[in-house]
Amino acid sequence: MELAIKTNLTEYAKPFVKWAGGKGQLLETFKHYYPLQLLEGSVRRYIEPFVGGGAVLFEVLQKYKIEEAFIFDINEDLINTYVVIKNDIDTLAKHLSGLENKYLKLGKEDRKKMYYEVRQSYNSRTLKNNEPDVERAAQFIFLNRTCFNGLYRVNRAGLFNVPAGDYKNPTICDEKNLYAVNSLLQRVHIFTGDYRESITYTDKYSFVYFDPPYRPLNVTSSFTSYSKFDFSDKDQMQLAHFFAEMNETGALLMLSNSDPKNENPDDNFFDELYGEFYIHRIKAKRAINSNGERRGLLSEILVTNYRIK
C-alpha cells in the first residue's frame, strides 16, 4: 500500500541531474522490496548515505509518510547544489535561465565553445568553507545537462573532464521541477561527508537505503569516477561491516550493488559479505557501456535486513 502524501508541490519532483547509476528505472521494482513498516506509515525517518541523483529519496518522500530525511554524499558539488536548491532557489533559477537563454541562441560550434568556457570556469572555482555557491551550482547543472551522455566524471585531481554533448534543445533550467524539489527538500537535512556519519541520525524508526559506487563487473567497466576518491573492494568490505553496525540500531536497511555473477557465476563476493542478511537478485538495464552489444538486462543485488513478504 502506498500513502499519498499531500504537499504544496505543483508537480511530482524528480531528480534535477542525470546521474550514472541512478535508480529511476528501478523504482517500480524497489516498491516490492521496501519494508512493510514504510508502507504502513510507521517509519518516520528516511536516510540515504550515498544520495547521488536522489531518485529513491524523491520517491519515498512523496509516496510514503516520512517526517524528515537525512542525505549524505562525498561529492561536494552535488551536495552544494542540493543546498542551493533548498535555500536559494530564486537566485539559482535566474542563473540557470540566463545560461539556457544564451546557450540555445548559439550555433553548434559556439555551443561547444560556451560549454568548454563554463567547464573551465567550473574547474577553476572551489567551494570555500562549505559556503553555498549559487553560481557553481548553476554551472554544475548546466554541465550535467549539456555534457556527453549526462555523465559526471572527474579525474584524480577532482577536475570535471566530460566532453561536450550534442543536443538540439536541452532543458537547462527546468524551473517547475526545481521549485518542486525545493519544496520537498524543506524536510531534508543535507550533509557533505562520509557515509559513516549517517549512523548519528539513525534509530529504530528509520529506513536507510545504501546506493554506494557499484563494484565493477570487470576491469573495463570501471571507466568513470564520481568524486576524486575511488571505492575499492576494501571499501566495499568496510561498507558491509558498517551495514552490520547499522543493523544494531534497529533501523530497516536496504542496499543495492552490482552482481558479480553476471561475469563469473562463482564470484561470491557479496554473497559472503552479506551472508547474514537477505540477498535478492533483480533485473536492471545497464545504462552506460562502451560496448553497445552489452547493453541490456543484467542482474543486480539488493540486500535487506528484513524479510520480504
C-alpha positions as a Markdown table, in Angstrom:
| # | Residue | x | y | z |
|---|---|---|---|---|
| 1 | Met | 0.0 | 0.0 | 0.0 |
| 2 | Glu | 1.3 | 3.5 | -0.9 |
| 3 | Leu | 0.3 | 6.5 | 1.1 |
| 4 | Ala | -0.5 | 9.6 | -1.0 |
| 5 | Ile | 1.2 | 12.4 | 0.8 |
| 6 | Lys | -0.2 | 15.9 | 0.3 |
| 7 | Thr | 2.3 | 18.6 | -0.3 |
| 8 | Asn | 2.3 | 22.1 | -1.8 |
| 9 | Leu | 4.2 | 20.7 | -4.9 |
| 10 | Thr | 2.8 | 21.8 | -8.2 |
| 11 | Glu | 4.1 | 18.6 | -9.8 |
| 12 | Tyr | 5.9 | 15.4 | -8.9 |
| 13 | Ala | 9.5 | 16.2 | -8.1 |
| 14 | Lys | 12.2 | 14.2 | -9.9 |
| 15 | Pro | 16.0 | 14.2 | -9.9 |
| 16 | Phe | 17.4 | 17.6 | -11.1 |
| 17 | Val | 20.5 | 15.9 | -12.6 |
| 18 | Lys | 21.2 | 12.9 | -14.8 |
| 19 | Trp | 23.3 | 10.5 | -12.7 |
| 20 | Ala | 25.1 | 7.4 | -13.9 |
| 21 | Gly | 23.7 | 4.5 | -11.8 |
| 22 | Gly | 20.6 | 6.5 | -11.0 |
| 23 | Lys | 17.7 | 4.4 | -9.7 |
| 24 | Gly | 14.8 | 5.9 | -11.7 |
| 25 | Gln | 14.4 | 2.8 | -13.8 |
| 26 | Leu | 14.2 | 0.6 | -10.7 |
| 27 | Leu | 11.6 | 2.5 | -8.7 |
| 28 | Glu | 8.8 | 0.2 | -9.7 |
| 29 | Thr | 10.9 | -2.9 | -8.8 |
| 30 | Phe | 12.0 | -1.4 | -5.5 |
| 31 | Lys | 8.4 | -0.9 | -4.3 |
| 32 | His | 8.2 | -4.7 | -3.9 |
| 33 | Tyr | 11.3 | -4.7 | -1.6 |
| 34 | Tyr | 10.6 | -1.8 | 0.7 |
| 35 | Pro | 9.9 | -2.8 | 4.3 |
| 36 | Leu | 6.3 | -3.3 | 5.4 |
| 37 | Gln | 6.8 | -0.6 | 8.1 |
| 38 | Leu | 7.4 | 2.0 | 5.4 |
| 39 | Leu | 4.3 | 1.0 | 3.5 |
| 40 | Glu | 2.2 | 1.1 | 6.7 |
| 41 | Gly | 3.5 | 4.5 | 7.7 |
| 42 | Ser | 5.4 | 3.7 | 10.9 |
| 43 | Val | 8.8 | 4.7 | 9.5 |
| 44 | Arg | 9.4 | 8.4 | 10.5 |
| 45 | Arg | 12.9 | 9.0 | 9.1 |
| 46 | Tyr | 14.5 | 8.3 | 5.7 |
| 47 | Ile | 18.3 | 8.2 | 5.5 |
| 48 | Glu | 20.4 | 7.9 | 2.3 |
| 49 | Pro | 24.2 | 7.8 | 2.9 |
| 50 | Phe | 25.1 | 7.9 | -0.8 |
| 51 | Val | 22.3 | 10.2 | -2.2 |
| 52 | Gly | 23.6 | 10.7 | -5.8 |
| 53 | Gly | 20.7 | 11.9 | -8.1 |
| 54 | Gly | 18.1 | 11.2 | -5.4 |
| 55 | Ala | 15.6 | 9.2 | -7.4 |
| 56 | Val | 14.7 | 7.0 | -4.3 |
| 57 | Leu | 14.8 | 10.0 | -2.0 |
| 58 | Phe | 12.2 | 11.8 | -4.0 |
| 59 | Glu | 10.0 | 8.7 | -4.5 |
| 60 | Val | 10.0 | 7.9 | -0.8 |
| 61 | Leu | 9.3 | 11.4 | 0.4 |
| 62 | Gln | 6.4 | 11.8 | -2.0 |
| 63 | Lys | 4.7 | 8.4 | -1.7 |
| 64 | Tyr | 5.2 | 7.5 | 1.9 |
| 65 | Lys | 4.7 | 9.1 | 5.3 |
| 66 | Ile | 8.2 | 10.3 | 6.1 |
| 67 | Glu | 8.6 | 13.2 | 8.6 |
| 68 | Glu | 12.2 | 14.0 | 7.8 |
| 69 | Ala | 15.1 | 12.8 | 5.7 |
| 70 | Phe | 18.9 | 12.9 | 6.1 |
| 71 | Ile | 21.1 | 12.7 | 3.0 |
| 72 | Phe | 24.9 | 12.4 | 2.6 |
| 73 | Asp | 27.3 | 12.4 | -0.3 |
| 74 | Ile | 31.1 | 12.8 | -0.6 |
| 75 | Asn | 30.7 | 14.8 | -3.8 |
| 76 | Glu | 30.9 | 18.4 | -2.5 |
| 77 | Asp | 29.5 | 19.9 | -5.7 |
| 78 | Leu | 26.5 | 17.7 | -5.7 |
| 79 | Ile | 25.7 | 18.5 | -2.1 |
| 80 | Asn | 26.3 | 22.2 | -2.8 |
| 81 | Thr | 23.6 | 22.0 | -5.5 |
| 82 | Tyr | 21.1 | 20.3 | -3.2 |
| 83 | Val | 21.7 | 23.0 | -0.5 |
| 84 | Val | 21.4 | 25.9 | -3.1 |
| 85 | Ile | 18.1 | 24.4 | -4.4 |
| 86 | Lys | 16.8 | 24.1 | -0.9 |
| 87 | Asn | 17.8 | 27.6 | 0.3 |
| 88 | Asp | 18.3 | 29.9 | -2.7 |
| 89 | Ile | 16.1 | 28.6 | -5.5 |
| 90 | Asp | 15.1 | 32.0 | -6.9 |
| 91 | Thr | 18.8 | 33.1 | -7.5 |
| 92 | Leu | 19.7 | 29.6 | -8.9 |
| 93 | Ala | 16.7 | 29.7 | -11.3 |
| 94 | Lys | 17.8 | 33.2 | -12.5 |
| 95 | His | 21.4 | 32.0 | -13.2 |
| 96 | Leu | 20.2 | 28.8 | -15.0 |
| 97 | Ser | 17.7 | 30.8 | -17.1 |
| 98 | Gly | 20.5 | 33.1 | -18.2 |
| 99 | Leu | 22.7 | 30.2 | -19.2 |
| 100 | Glu | 19.9 | 28.5 | -21.0 |
| 101 | Asn | 18.9 | 31.5 | -23.0 |
| 102 | Lys | 22.4 | 32.2 | -24.0 |
| 103 | Tyr | 23.2 | 28.6 | -25.0 |
| 104 | Leu | 20.1 | 27.9 | -27.0 |
| 105 | Lys | 20.7 | 31.0 | -29.2 |
| 106 | Leu | 24.1 | 29.7 | -30.3 |
| 107 | Gly | 25.0 | 27.6 | -33.3 |
| 108 | Lys | 26.6 | 24.2 | -32.8 |
| 109 | Glu | 30.3 | 25.3 | -32.7 |
| 110 | Asp | 29.5 | 28.3 | -30.5 |
| 111 | Arg | 27.6 | 26.0 | -28.1 |
| 112 | Lys | 30.7 | 23.8 | -27.8 |
| 113 | Lys | 32.8 | 26.9 | -27.1 |
| 114 | Met | 30.5 | 28.1 | -24.4 |
| 115 | Tyr | 30.4 | 24.6 | -22.9 |
| 116 | Tyr | 34.2 | 24.5 | -22.5 |
| 117 | Glu | 34.3 | 28.0 | -21.2 |
| 118 | Val | 31.8 | 27.1 | -18.5 |
| 119 | Arg | 33.7 | 23.9 | -17.8 |
| 120 | Gln | 37.0 | 25.8 | -17.4 |
| 121 | Ser | 35.3 | 28.3 | -15.1 |
| 122 | Tyr | 33.8 | 25.5 | -13.1 |
| 123 | Asn | 37.1 | 23.7 | -12.7 |
| 124 | Ser | 38.8 | 26.9 | -11.7 |
| 125 | Arg | 36.4 | 27.6 | -8.8 |
| 126 | Thr | 36.4 | 25.9 | -5.5 |
| 127 | Leu | 33.9 | 25.8 | -2.7 |
| 128 | Lys | 35.0 | 27.9 | 0.2 |
| 129 | Asn | 34.5 | 26.9 | 3.8 |
| 130 | Asn | 31.4 | 24.8 | 2.8 |
| 131 | Glu | 29.6 | 28.0 | 2.0 |
| 132 | Pro | 26.8 | 27.6 | -0.6 |
| 133 | Asp | 27.8 | 28.7 | -4.1 |
| 134 | Val | 24.9 | 29.5 | -6.3 |
| 135 | Glu | 27.0 | 30.2 | -9.5 |
| 136 | Arg | 28.8 | 26.9 | -9.1 |
| 137 | Ala | 25.5 | 25.1 | -8.6 |
| 138 | Ala | 24.2 | 26.6 | -11.8 |
| 139 | Gln | 27.4 | 25.6 | -13.6 |
| 140 | Phe | 27.1 | 22.1 | -12.2 |
| 141 | Ile | 23.5 | 21.7 | -13.6 |
| 142 | Phe | 24.4 | 23.3 | -16.9 |
| 143 | Leu | 27.4 | 21.0 | -17.5 |
| 144 | Asn | 25.3 | 18.0 | -16.5 |
| 145 | Arg | 22.6 | 18.9 | -19.0 |
| 146 | Thr | 24.9 | 19.7 | -21.9 |
| 147 | Cys | 27.8 | 17.2 | -21.5 |
| 148 | Phe | 28.2 | 13.9 | -23.2 |
| 149 | Asn | 25.6 | 11.3 | -22.0 |
| 150 | Gly | 24.9 | 13.4 | -18.9 |
| 151 | Leu | 27.9 | 11.9 | -17.2 |
| 152 | Tyr | 29.5 | 13.2 | -14.1 |
| 153 | Arg | 33.2 | 12.2 | -14.2 |
| 154 | Val | 36.3 | 13.7 | -12.6 |
| 155 | Asn | 39.9 | 12.9 | -12.8 |
| 156 | Arg | 42.1 | 12.2 | -9.8 |
| 157 | Ala | 42.7 | 15.9 | -9.4 |
| 158 | Gly | 39.0 | 16.3 | -9.0 |
| 159 | Leu | 38.5 | 18.2 | -12.3 |
| 160 | Phe | 35.4 | 17.6 | -14.3 |
| 161 | Asn | 36.6 | 16.2 | -17.7 |
| 162 | Val | 33.5 | 15.1 | -19.6 |
| 163 | Pro | 33.4 | 16.4 | -23.2 |
| 164 | Ala | 30.5 | 18.4 | -24.7 |
| 165 | Gly | 27.4 | 16.7 | -25.7 |
| 166 | Asp | 25.3 | 17.3 | -28.9 |
| 167 | Tyr | 21.7 | 18.1 | -28.0 |
| 168 | Lys | 19.3 | 20.1 | -30.2 |
| 169 | Asn | 17.2 | 21.6 | -27.4 |
| 170 | Pro | 18.4 | 20.6 | -23.9 |
| 171 | Thr | 16.4 | 21.7 | -20.9 |
| 172 | Ile | 18.9 | 23.5 | -18.7 |
| 173 | Cys | 16.5 | 25.4 | -16.4 |
| 174 | Asp | 13.6 | 23.0 | -15.6 |
| 175 | Glu | 12.1 | 25.7 | -13.4 |
| 176 | Lys | 8.9 | 23.8 | -12.4 |
| 177 | Asn | 10.8 | 20.7 | -11.3 |
| 178 | Leu | 13.4 | 22.8 | -9.4 |
| 179 | Tyr | 10.7 | 24.5 | -7.4 |
| 180 | Ala | 9.1 | 21.2 | -6.7 |
| 181 | Val | 12.4 | 19.8 | -5.5 |
| 182 | Asn | 12.9 | 23.0 | -3.4 |
| 183 | Ser | 9.6 | 22.3 | -1.6 |
| 184 | Leu | 10.4 | 18.7 | -1.0 |
| 185 | Leu | 13.9 | 19.5 | 0.4 |
| 186 | Gln | 12.5 | 21.5 | 3.2 |
| 187 | Arg | 12.1 | 18.2 | 5.1 |
| 188 | Val | 15.6 | 17.1 | 4.3 |
| 189 | His | 18.9 | 17.6 | 6.2 |
| 190 | Ile | 21.8 | 17.8 | 3.8 |
| 191 | Phe | 25.4 | 16.8 | 4.6 |
| 192 | Thr | 28.7 | 16.7 | 2.7 |
| 193 | Gly | 30.5 | 13.7 | 4.1 |
| 194 | Asp | 31.4 | 10.1 | 4.5 |
| 195 | Tyr | 28.5 | 7.6 | 4.7 |
| 196 | Arg | 29.5 | 6.6 | 8.2 |
| 197 | Glu | 28.3 | 9.9 | 9.6 |
| 198 | Ser | 24.7 | 8.7 | 8.9 |
| 199 | Ile | 24.7 | 6.4 | 11.9 |
| 200 | Thr | 24.4 | 9.5 | 14.2 |
| 201 | Tyr | 20.9 | 10.1 | 12.9 |
| 202 | Thr | 19.7 | 6.5 | 12.7 |
| 203 | Asp | 17.2 | 4.9 | 15.1 |
| 204 | Lys | 14.7 | 2.1 | 15.1 |
| 205 | Tyr | 12.1 | 4.3 | 13.3 |
| 206 | Ser | 14.5 | 4.8 | 10.3 |
| 207 | Phe | 14.6 | 3.3 | 6.8 |
| 208 | Val | 18.2 | 3.5 | 5.4 |
| 209 | Tyr | 18.9 | 3.0 | 1.7 |
| 210 | Phe | 22.5 | 2.5 | 0.6 |
| 211 | Asp | 23.4 | 3.0 | -3.0 |
| 212 | Pro | 27.3 | 3.0 | -3.0 |
| 213 | Pro | 29.5 | 3.2 | -6.0 |
| 214 | Tyr | 29.0 | -0.2 | -7.7 |
| 215 | Arg | 31.7 | -2.8 | -7.8 |
| 216 | Pro | 32.9 | -3.0 | -11.4 |
| 217 | Leu | 31.8 | -6.2 | -13.2 |
| 218 | Asn | 35.1 | -6.2 | -15.0 |
| 219 | Val | 38.2 | -4.1 | -15.4 |
| 220 | Thr | 36.9 | -2.2 | -18.5 |
| 221 | Ser | 33.7 | -1.2 | -16.8 |
| 222 | Ser | 35.5 | 0.9 | -14.2 |
| 223 | Phe | 35.9 | 3.9 | -16.5 |
| 224 | Thr | 34.3 | 6.7 | -14.5 |
| 225 | Ser | 34.6 | 8.3 | -11.1 |
| 226 | Tyr | 32.0 | 10.5 | -9.4 |
| 227 | Ser | 34.5 | 12.0 | -7.0 |
| 228 | Lys | 38.3 | 12.1 | -6.7 |
| 229 | Phe | 38.0 | 9.1 | -4.3 |
| 230 | Asp | 37.9 | 5.5 | -5.6 |
| 231 | Phe | 35.7 | 2.8 | -4.0 |
| 232 | Ser | 37.7 | -0.4 | -3.9 |
| 233 | Asp | 36.9 | -3.9 | -2.7 |
| 234 | Lys | 38.4 | -2.9 | 0.6 |
| 235 | Asp | 35.9 | -0.1 | 0.8 |
| 236 | Gln | 33.1 | -2.5 | -0.1 |
| 237 | Met | 34.1 | -4.7 | 2.8 |
| 238 | Gln | 34.2 | -1.7 | 5.2 |
| 239 | Leu | 30.7 | -0.8 | 4.0 |
| 240 | Ala | 29.5 | -4.3 | 4.7 |
| 241 | His | 30.9 | -4.0 | 8.2 |
| 242 | Phe | 29.1 | -0.7 | 8.6 |
| 243 | Phe | 25.9 | -2.2 | 7.3 |
| 244 | Ala | 26.1 | -4.8 | 10.1 |
| 245 | Glu | 26.8 | -2.0 | 12.6 |
| 246 | Met | 23.8 | 0.0 | 11.4 |
| 247 | Asn | 21.7 | -3.2 | 11.8 |
| 248 | Glu | 22.3 | -3.0 | 15.6 |
| 249 | Thr | 20.4 | 0.4 | 15.7 |
| 250 | Gly | 17.2 | -1.4 | 14.9 |
| 251 | Ala | 16.8 | 0.5 | 11.6 |
| 252 | Leu | 15.4 | -1.0 | 8.4 |
| 253 | Leu | 18.2 | -1.3 | 5.8 |
| 254 | Met | 18.3 | -1.8 | 2.1 |
| 255 | Leu | 21.5 | -1.8 | -0.1 |
| 256 | Ser | 22.0 | -2.2 | -3.8 |
| 257 | Asn | 25.1 | -3.2 | -5.8 |
| 258 | Ser | 26.2 | -4.9 | -8.9 |
| 259 | Asp | 26.0 | -8.7 | -9.1 |
| 260 | Pro | 29.5 | -10.2 | -9.9 |
| 261 | Lys | 27.7 | -13.4 | -11.1 |
| 262 | Asn | 26.9 | -11.6 | -14.3 |
| 263 | Glu | 30.5 | -12.1 | -15.3 |
| 264 | Asn | 31.5 | -15.0 | -13.1 |
| 265 | Pro | 28.9 | -17.4 | -11.6 |
| 266 | Asp | 31.5 | -18.5 | -9.0 |
| 267 | Asp | 32.1 | -15.0 | -7.7 |
| 268 | Asn | 30.5 | -14.9 | -4.2 |
| 269 | Phe | 32.0 | -11.6 | -3.1 |
| 270 | Phe | 28.7 | -10.0 | -2.0 |
| 271 | Asp | 27.0 | -13.3 | -1.0 |
| 272 | Glu | 29.8 | -13.8 | 1.5 |
| 273 | Leu | 29.9 | -10.2 | 2.7 |
| 274 | Tyr | 26.2 | -10.0 | 3.4 |
| 275 | Gly | 25.6 | -13.7 | 4.2 |
| 276 | Glu | 23.8 | -13.0 | 7.4 |
| 277 | Phe | 21.2 | -10.8 | 5.7 |
| 278 | Tyr | 18.7 | -11.3 | 2.9 |
| 279 | Ile | 20.1 | -11.1 | -0.6 |
| 280 | His | 17.7 | -10.6 | -3.6 |
| 281 | Arg | 18.6 | -10.5 | -7.3 |
| 282 | Ile | 16.7 | -8.2 | -9.5 |
| 283 | Lys | 17.0 | -7.2 | -13.2 |
| 284 | Ala | 18.2 | -3.8 | -14.3 |
| 285 | Lys | 19.1 | -2.2 | -17.6 |
| 286 | Arg | 22.7 | -1.2 | -18.0 |
| 287 | Ala | 22.6 | 2.5 | -18.7 |
| 288 | Ile | 26.2 | 3.0 | -19.7 |
| 289 | Asn | 28.5 | 0.6 | -21.5 |
| 290 | Ser | 31.2 | 1.4 | -24.1 |
| 291 | Asn | 30.2 | -1.8 | -25.9 |
| 292 | Gly | 26.7 | -1.3 | -27.3 |
| 293 | Glu | 26.1 | -5.0 | -27.7 |
| 294 | Arg | 26.4 | -5.4 | -24.0 |
| 295 | Arg | 23.6 | -3.0 | -23.1 |
| 296 | Gly | 20.6 | -4.9 | -21.7 |
| 297 | Leu | 19.2 | -6.6 | -18.7 |
| 298 | Leu | 21.7 | -7.6 | -16.0 |
| 299 | Ser | 21.2 | -8.9 | -12.5 |
| 300 | Glu | 21.8 | -6.6 | -9.6 |
| 301 | Ile | 21.7 | -7.4 | -5.9 |
| 302 | Leu | 19.5 | -5.9 | -3.1 |
| 303 | Val | 20.5 | -6.6 | 0.4 |
| 304 | Thr | 17.9 | -6.2 | 3.2 |
| 305 | Asn | 18.0 | -6.8 | 6.9 |
| 306 | Tyr | 14.3 | -7.6 | 6.9 |
| 307 | Arg | 12.3 | -10.4 | 5.2 |
| 308 | Ile | 10.3 | -9.6 | 2.1 |
| 309 | Lys | 6.7 | -10.8 | 2.3 |
